[in-house]
Amino acid sequence: MWISLAAYVQILFKCIQIGETAMSSEFPEKCYPTLGCFPTGPQFYDPPECADSPLPFDLNYIDTDFLLFTTSNPKNPITFKFDNQSLPELPFDKKLDTKVIVHGYYSLLPQNSSYHEMKDALLKQGSYNVVLVNWTSSNQPPYTQAVANARVVAAQLAHVINTLEITRGLQPSLVHLIGHSLGAHLVGFAGKRIKGFGRITGLDPAGPCFRKADSGRLHSGDAVFVDVIVTNGASYKDQGSGLYESVGDITFYPNGGRQQPGCEPPEGTPQKDRQSYINDCSHLRPVDLFTSSETSSVVVQCYTP
């Protein structure tokens, strides 16, 4: 059957529209005022590790807190939200470096946490603006939901930095983002929104859902300098929590980057739980390693093949 070119183009256009509608319904997106829209397409849908790609929570459930510490208030933070009207009045010193610490999946943030210890170590080393990002309201299981929420928290963080840049003269080049596990990719997402961050440190960036997502994970282009510490990097099959692939300008692999000494399970640990214990312990190790690097000047010679 012969049809005109015009009719063929109309049919083709209609097919494209139908395909786009099907794709849109299969992978919807969620939009927020100020923060923009967040798709759930193939970049964030990667079976078997990511068997679903949920929409992020509403903002009232994400409920992120930002805790500002300085040498004047090292223990009692000034807590604020990303959209506080008082952001321009925060006691940020634009001449100082700003350190932003972001925890990972399923973490809590009590006063005695490793993240508070990192904050204390930084403030003992020098005068900084230190911000702890508390997103414990939206980092809980299921994991894929936390992955979706992390992108929104990253947008909130970027909004805070952008507001302080406009109103207080904060320079992104003086901002150092430090993220652990899923938090490492979160700070990478923030770096994709604001160009020119001075440094990003990824502490054992999470592996699940990020092993194939080249443009949707921490990347060397997310800051002027990106350094990464890998302590539990392994494939999905090998049950590693971290991403073994190098995604920074420089990547450190302490003790080979897979399992860490001192992470042997206690005597009596059931066999079925032993590997999970080793992985969890090894995955948490870079937080302590980074803190130690801020408080210790001990150096050893490394072997480079």
Contacts in CASP RR format, 6 or more apart in sequence:
PFRMAT RR
TARGET T0000
AUTHOR 0000-0000-0000
METHOD contacts of the structure
MODEL  1
MWISLAAYVQILFKCIQIGETAMSSEFPEKCYPTLGCFPTGPQFYDPPEC
ADSPLPFDLNYIDTDFLLFTTSNPKNPITFKFDNQSLPELPFDKKLDTKV
IVHGYYSLLPQNSSYHEMKDALLKQGSYNVVLVNWTSSNQPPYTQAVANA
RVVAAQLAHVINTLEITRGLQPSLVHLIGHSLGAHLVGFAGKRIKGFGRI
TGLDPAGPCFRKADSGRLHSGDAVFVDVIVTNGASYKDQGSGLYESVGDI
TFYPNGGRQQPGCEPPEGTPQKDRQSYINDCSHLRPVDLFTSSETSSVVV
QCYTP
3 11 0 8 1.000
27 39 0 8 1.000
27 40 0 8 1.000
27 41 0 8 1.000
27 42 0 8 1.000
27 45 0 8 1.000
27 53 0 8 1.000
28 40 0 8 1.000
28 55 0 8 1.000
29 37 0 8 1.000
29 38 0 8 1.000
29 39 0 8 1.000
29 40 0 8 1.000
29 55 0 8 1.000
30 37 0 8 1.000
30 38 0 8 1.000
30 40 0 8 1.000
30 55 0 8 1.000
30 56 0 8 1.000
31 37 0 8 1.000
31 38 0 8 1.000
32 38 0 8 1.000
32 59 0 8 1.000
32 152 0 8 1.000
32 155 0 8 1.000
34 83 0 8 1.000
34 159 0 8 1.000
35 152 0 8 1.000
35 155 0 8 1.000
35 156 0 8 1.000
35 159 0 8 1.000
36 155 0 8 1.000
38 55 0 8 1.000
38 56 0 8 1.000
38 148 0 8 1.000
38 151 0 8 1.000
38 152 0 8 1.000
38 155 0 8 1.000
40 53 0 8 1.000
40 54 0 8 1.000
40 55 0 8 1.000
40 148 0 8 1.000
41 53 0 8 1.000
43 213 0 8 1.000
43 215 0 8 1.000
43 216 0 8 1.000
44 50 0 8 1.000
44 53 0 8 1.000
44 147 0 8 1.000
44 148 0 8 1.000
44 209 0 8 1.000
44 213 0 8 1.000
44 216 0 8 1.000
45 52 0 8 1.000
45 53 0 8 1.000
46 209 0 8 1.000
46 211 0 8 1.000
46 212 0 8 1.000
46 213 0 8 1.000
48 236 0 8 1.000
49 207 0 8 1.000
49 208 0 8 1.000
49 209 0 8 1.000
49 211 0 8 1.000
49 236 0 8 1.000
50 144 0 8 1.000
50 147 0 8 1.000
50 208 0 8 1.000
50 209 0 8 1.000
51 144 0 8 1.000
52 144 0 8 1.000
53 144 0 8 1.000
53 148 0 8 1.000
54 142 0 8 1.000
54 144 0 8 1.000
54 145 0 8 1.000
54 148 0 8 1.000
55 148 0 8 1.000
56 62 0 8 1.000
56 138 0 8 1.000
56 148 0 8 1.000
56 149 0 8 1.000
56 151 0 8 1.000
56 152 0 8 1.000
57 138 0 8 1.000
57 145 0 8 1.000
57 148 0 8 1.000
57 149 0 8 1.000
57 152 0 8 1.000
59 152 0 8 1.000
61 137 0 8 1.000
61 138 0 8 1.000
62 135 0 8 1.000
62 137 0 8 1.000
62 138 0 8 1.000
62 149 0 8 1.000
62 152 0 8 1.000
62 153 0 8 1.000
62 156 0 8 1.000
63 137 0 8 1.000
63 138 0 8 1.000
64 81 0 8 1.000
64 82 0 8 1.000
64 133 0 8 1.000
64 134 0 8 1.000
64 135 0 8 1.000
64 137 0 8 1.000
64 138 0 8 1.000
64 153 0 8 1.000
64 156 0 8 1.000
65 79 0 8 1.000
65 80 0 8 1.000
65 81 0 8 1.000
65 133 0 8 1.000
65 134 0 8 1.000
65 135 0 8 1.000
66 79 0 8 1.000
66 80 0 8 1.000
66 81 0 8 1.000
66 82 0 8 1.000
66 131 0 8 1.000
66 132 0 8 1.000
66 133 0 8 1.000
66 134 0 8 1.000
66 157 0 8 1.000
66 160 0 8 1.000
67 77 0 8 1.000
67 78 0 8 1.000
67 79 0 8 1.000
67 131 0 8 1.000
67 132 0 8 1.000
67 133 0 8 1.000
67 134 0 8 1.000
68 77 0 8 1.000
68 78 0 8 1.000
68 79 0 8 1.000
68 80 0 8 1.000
68 90 0 8 1.000
68 91 0 8 1.000
68 92 0 8 1.000
68 129 0 8 1.000
68 130 0 8 1.000
68 131 0 8 1.000
69 75 0 8 1.000
69 77 0 8 1.000
69 119 0 8 1.000
69 123 0 8 1.000
69 130 0 8 1.000
69 131 0 8 1.000
69 132 0 8 1.000
70 91 0 8 1.000
70 93 0 8 1.000
70 123 0 8 1.000
70 127 0 8 1.000
70 128 0 8 1.000
70 129 0 8 1.000
70 130 0 8 1.000
71 123 0 8 1.000
71 126 0 8 1.000
71 127 0 8 1.000
71 128 0 8 1.000
72 91 0 8 1.000
74 119 0 8 1.000
74 120 0 8 1.000
74 123 0 8 1.000
77 132 0 8 1.000
78 90 0 8 1.000
78 91 0 8 1.000
80 86 0 8 1.000
80 87 0 8 1.000
80 90 0 8 1.000
82 156 0 8 1.000
82 157 0 8 1.000
82 159 0 8 1.000
82 160 0 8 1.000
83 159 0 8 1.000
87 160 0 8 1.000
87 163 0 8 1.000
87 164 0 8 1.000
87 167 0 8 1.000
88 163 0 8 1.000
88 164 0 8 1.000
88 167 0 8 1.000
88 168 0 8 1.000
90 164 0 8 1.000
90 168 0 8 1.000
92 98 0 8 1.000
92 129 0 8 1.000
92 164 0 8 1.000
92 168 0 8 1.000
92 170 0 8 1.000
93 127 0 8 1.000
93 129 0 8 1.000
94 168 0 8 1.000
94 169 0 8 1.000
94 170 0 8 1.000
94 171 0 8 1.000
94 174 0 8 1.000
96 127 0 8 1.000
96 128 0 8 1.000
96 129 0 8 1.000
96 174 0 8 1.000
97 128 0 8 1.000
97 129 0 8 1.000
97 174 0 8 1.000
97 175 0 8 1.000
97 176 0 8 1.000
98 128 0 8 1.000
98 129 0 8 1.000
98 130 0 8 1.000
98 131 0 8 1.000
98 170 0 8 1.000
98 174 0 8 1.000
98 175 0 8 1.000
98 176 0 8 1.000
99 119 0 8 1.000
99 122 0 8 1.000
99 128 0 8 1.000
99 129 0 8 1.000
99 130 0 8 1.000
99 131 0 8 1.000
99 176 0 8 1.000
99 178 0 8 1.000
100 130 0 8 1.000
100 131 0 8 1.000
100 133 0 8 1.000
100 157 0 8 1.000
100 175 0 8 1.000
100 176 0 8 1.000
100 177 0 8 1.000
100 178 0 8 1.000
100 187 0 8 1.000
101 115 0 8 1.000
101 118 0 8 1.000
101 119 0 8 1.000
101 130 0 8 1.000
101 131 0 8 1.000
101 132 0 8 1.000
101 133 0 8 1.000
101 178 0 8 1.000
101 179 0 8 1.000
102 133 0 8 1.000
102 135 0 8 1.000
102 153 0 8 1.000
102 157 0 8 1.000
102 177 0 8 1.000
102 178 0 8 1.000
102 179 0 8 1.000
102 180 0 8 1.000
102 183 0 8 1.000
102 184 0 8 1.000
102 186 0 8 1.000
102 187 0 8 1.000
103 109 0 8 1.000
103 113 0 8 1.000
103 115 0 8 1.000
103 133 0 8 1.000
103 134 0 8 1.000
103 135 0 8 1.000
103 136 0 8 1.000
103 139 0 8 1.000
103 179 0 8 1.000
103 180 0 8 1.000
103 181 0 8 1.000
103 183 0 8 1.000
104 139 0 8 1.000
104 179 0 8 1.000
104 180 0 8 1.000
104 181 0 8 1.000
104 182 0 8 1.000
104 183 0 8 1.000
104 184 0 8 1.000
104 186 0 8 1.000
104 206 0 8 1.000
105 139 0 8 1.000
105 143 0 8 1.000
105 146 0 8 1.000
105 181 0 8 1.000
105 182 0 8 1.000
105 183 0 8 1.000
105 206 0 8 1.000
106 139 0 8 1.000
106 140 0 8 1.000
106 141 0 8 1.000
106 146 0 8 1.000
107 113 0 8 1.000
107 115 0 8 1.000
107 136 0 8 1.000
107 139 0 8 1.000
107 180 0 8 1.000
107 181 0 8 1.000
108 136 0 8 1.000
109 115 0 8 1.000
109 116 0 8 1.000
109 132 0 8 1.000
109 134 0 8 1.000
109 136 0 8 1.000
110 116 0 8 1.000
114 284 0 8 1.000
114 287 0 8 1.000
114 288 0 8 1.000
114 291 0 8 1.000
115 132 0 8 1.000
115 180 0 8 1.000
115 287 0 8 1.000
116 132 0 8 1.000
117 291 0 8 1.000
118 178 0 8 1.000
118 287 0 8 1.000
118 290 0 8 1.000
118 291 0 8 1.000
118 294 0 8 1.000
119 130 0 8 1.000
119 132 0 8 1.000
121 291 0 8 1.000
121 294 0 8 1.000
121 295 0 8 1.000
122 128 0 8 1.000
122 130 0 8 1.000
122 294 0 8 1.000
123 130 0 8 1.000
124 295 0 8 1.000
125 294 0 8 1.000
125 295 0 8 1.000
133 153 0 8 1.000
133 157 0 8 1.000
135 149 0 8 1.000
135 150 0 8 1.000
135 153 0 8 1.000
135 186 0 8 1.000
138 145 0 8 1.000
138 146 0 8 1.000
138 149 0 8 1.000
138 150 0 8 1.000
138 152 0 8 1.000
138 153 0 8 1.000
139 146 0 8 1.000
139 149 0 8 1.000
139 150 0 8 1.000
139 182 0 8 1.000
140 146 0 8 1.000
143 208 0 8 1.000
143 209 0 8 1.000
144 209 0 8 1.000
146 182 0 8 1.000
147 182 0 8 1.000
147 209 0 8 1.000
150 182 0 8 1.000
150 183 0 8 1.000
150 185 0 8 1.000
150 186 0 8 1.000
150 189 0 8 1.000
151 186 0 8 1.000
151 189 0 8 1.000
153 186 0 8 1.000
154 186 0 8 1.000
154 187 0 8 1.000
154 188 0 8 1.000
154 189 0 8 1.000
154 190 0 8 1.000
154 191 0 8 1.000
154 193 0 8 1.000
155 189 0 8 1.000
155 190 0 8 1.000
155 193 0 8 1.000
157 186 0 8 1.000
157 187 0 8 1.000
157 190 0 8 1.000
158 189 0 8 1.000
158 190 0 8 1.000
158 191 0 8 1.000
158 193 0 8 1.000
158 194 0 8 1.000
161 170 0 8 1.000
161 172 0 8 1.000
161 175 0 8 1.000
161 190 0 8 1.000
161 194 0 8 1.000
162 194 0 8 1.000
164 170 0 8 1.000
165 171 0 8 1.000
165 172 0 8 1.000
165 194 0 8 1.000
172 194 0 8 1.000
172 195 0 8 1.000
172 196 0 8 1.000
172 197 0 8 1.000
172 198 0 8 1.000
173 196 0 8 1.000
173 197 0 8 1.000
173 198 0 8 1.000
173 224 0 8 1.000
174 198 0 8 1.000
175 197 0 8 1.000
175 198 0 8 1.000
175 199 0 8 1.000
176 197 0 8 1.000
176 198 0 8 1.000
176 199 0 8 1.000
176 200 0 8 1.000
176 201 0 8 1.000
177 187 0 8 1.000
177 188 0 8 1.000
177 190 0 8 1.000
177 191 0 8 1.000
177 197 0 8 1.000
177 199 0 8 1.000
177 200 0 8 1.000
177 201 0 8 1.000
177 223 0 8 1.000
178 187 0 8 1.000
178 200 0 8 1.000
178 201 0 8 1.000
178 202 0 8 1.000
178 203 0 8 1.000
178 290 0 8 1.000
179 186 0 8 1.000
179 187 0 8 1.000
179 200 0 8 1.000
179 201 0 8 1.000
179 202 0 8 1.000
179 203 0 8 1.000
180 202 0 8 1.000
180 203 0 8 1.000
180 204 0 8 1.000
180 284 0 8 1.000
180 286 0 8 1.000
180 287 0 8 1.000
181 203 0 8 1.000
181 204 0 8 1.000
181 205 0 8 1.000
181 206 0 8 1.000
181 241 0 8 1.000
181 242 0 8 1.000
181 283 0 8 1.000
182 206 0 8 1.000
183 205 0 8 1.000
183 206 0 8 1.000
184 202 0 8 1.000
184 203 0 8 1.000
184 204 0 8 1.000
184 205 0 8 1.000
184 206 0 8 1.000
184 218 0 8 1.000
184 228 0 8 1.000
185 205 0 8 1.000
185 206 0 8 1.000
185 210 0 8 1.000
185 216 0 8 1.000
185 217 0 8 1.000
185 218 0 8 1.000
187 200 0 8 1.000
187 202 0 8 1.000
187 218 0 8 1.000
187 222 0 8 1.000
188 200 0 8 1.000
188 217 0 8 1.000
188 218 0 8 1.000
188 219 0 8 1.000
188 222 0 8 1.000
188 223 0 8 1.000
189 216 0 8 1.000
190 197 0 8 1.000
190 222 0 8 1.000
191 197 0 8 1.000
191 200 0 8 1.000
191 222 0 8 1.000
191 223 0 8 1.000
192 219 0 8 1.000
192 222 0 8 1.000
196 223 0 8 1.000
196 224 0 8 1.000
197 222 0 8 1.000
197 223 0 8 1.000
197 224 0 8 1.000
198 223 0 8 1.000
198 224 0 8 1.000
198 225 0 8 1.000
199 223 0 8 1.000
199 224 0 8 1.000
199 225 0 8 1.000
199 226 0 8 1.000
199 227 0 8 1.000
200 218 0 8 1.000
200 222 0 8 1.000
200 223 0 8 1.000
200 225 0 8 1.000
200 226 0 8 1.000
200 227 0 8 1.000
201 226 0 8 1.000
201 227 0 8 1.000
201 228 0 8 1.000
201 229 0 8 1.000
201 290 0 8 1.000
202 218 0 8 1.000
202 226 0 8 1.000
202 227 0 8 1.000
202 228 0 8 1.000
202 229 0 8 1.000
202 286 0 8 1.000
203 228 0 8 1.000
203 229 0 8 1.000
203 286 0 8 1.000
203 287 0 8 1.000
203 289 0 8 1.000
203 290 0 8 1.000
204 229 0 8 1.000
204 230 0 8 1.000
204 231 0 8 1.000
204 232 0 8 1.000
204 233 0 8 1.000
204 241 0 8 1.000
204 242 0 8 1.000
204 243 0 8 1.000
204 282 0 8 1.000
204 283 0 8 1.000
204 285 0 8 1.000
204 286 0 8 1.000
205 217 0 8 1.000
205 218 0 8 1.000
205 228 0 8 1.000
205 230 0 8 1.000
205 242 0 8 1.000
205 243 0 8 1.000
205 247 0 8 1.000
206 241 0 8 1.000
206 242 0 8 1.000
206 243 0 8 1.000
207 233 0 8 1.000
207 240 0 8 1.000
207 241 0 8 1.000
207 242 0 8 1.000
207 243 0 8 1.000
208 236 0 8 1.000
208 241 0 8 1.000
210 216 0 8 1.000
210 217 0 8 1.000
210 218 0 8 1.000
210 243 0 8 1.000
211 235 0 8 1.000
211 236 0 8 1.000
211 243 0 8 1.000
211 245 0 8 1.000
217 243 0 8 1.000
217 247 0 8 1.000
218 226 0 8 1.000
218 228 0 8 1.000
218 247 0 8 1.000
218 248 0 8 1.000
219 226 0 8 1.000
219 247 0 8 1.000
219 248 0 8 1.000
220 226 0 8 1.000
220 247 0 8 1.000
220 248 0 8 1.000
220 249 0 8 1.000
225 249 0 8 1.000
226 247 0 8 1.000
226 248 0 8 1.000
226 249 0 8 1.000
226 250 0 8 1.000
227 248 0 8 1.000
227 249 0 8 1.000
227 250 0 8 1.000
227 251 0 8 1.000
227 252 0 8 1.000
228 246 0 8 1.000
228 247 0 8 1.000
228 248 0 8 1.000
228 250 0 8 1.000
228 251 0 8 1.000
228 252 0 8 1.000
229 251 0 8 1.000
229 252 0 8 1.000
229 254 0 8 1.000
229 286 0 8 1.000
229 289 0 8 1.000
229 290 0 8 1.000
230 242 0 8 1.000
230 243 0 8 1.000
230 244 0 8 1.000
230 246 0 8 1.000
230 251 0 8 1.000
230 252 0 8 1.000
230 253 0 8 1.000
230 254 0 8 1.000
230 257 0 8 1.000
230 286 0 8 1.000
231 242 0 8 1.000
231 254 0 8 1.000
231 255 0 8 1.000
231 257 0 8 1.000
231 260 0 8 1.000
231 282 0 8 1.000
231 283 0 8 1.000
231 285 0 8 1.000
231 286 0 8 1.000
231 289 0 8 1.000
232 240 0 8 1.000
232 241 0 8 1.000
232 242 0 8 1.000
232 257 0 8 1.000
232 258 0 8 1.000
232 259 0 8 1.000
232 260 0 8 1.000
232 279 0 8 1.000
232 282 0 8 1.000
232 283 0 8 1.000
232 285 0 8 1.000
233 240 0 8 1.000
233 241 0 8 1.000
233 242 0 8 1.000
233 243 0 8 1.000
233 244 0 8 1.000
233 257 0 8 1.000
233 258 0 8 1.000
234 240 0 8 1.000
234 241 0 8 1.000
234 242 0 8 1.000
234 244 0 8 1.000
234 258 0 8 1.000
235 244 0 8 1.000
239 275 0 8 1.000
239 276 0 8 1.000
239 279 0 8 1.000
240 258 0 8 1.000
240 279 0 8 1.000
240 283 0 8 1.000
241 279 0 8 1.000
241 280 0 8 1.000
241 282 0 8 1.000
241 283 0 8 1.000
242 283 0 8 1.000
244 257 0 8 1.000
244 258 0 8 1.000
254 260 0 8 1.000
254 285 0 8 1.000
254 286 0 8 1.000
254 289 0 8 1.000
255 261 0 8 1.000
257 282 0 8 1.000
258 282 0 8 1.000
259 278 0 8 1.000
259 279 0 8 1.000
259 282 0 8 1.000
260 281 0 8 1.000
260 282 0 8 1.000
260 285 0 8 1.000
262 281 0 8 1.000
263 277 0 8 1.000
263 278 0 8 1.000
263 281 0 8 1.000
263 282 0 8 1.000
263 285 0 8 1.000
264 278 0 8 1.000
265 273 0 8 1.000
265 274 0 8 1.000
265 277 0 8 1.000
265 278 0 8 1.000
266 277 0 8 1.000
269 277 0 8 1.000
END
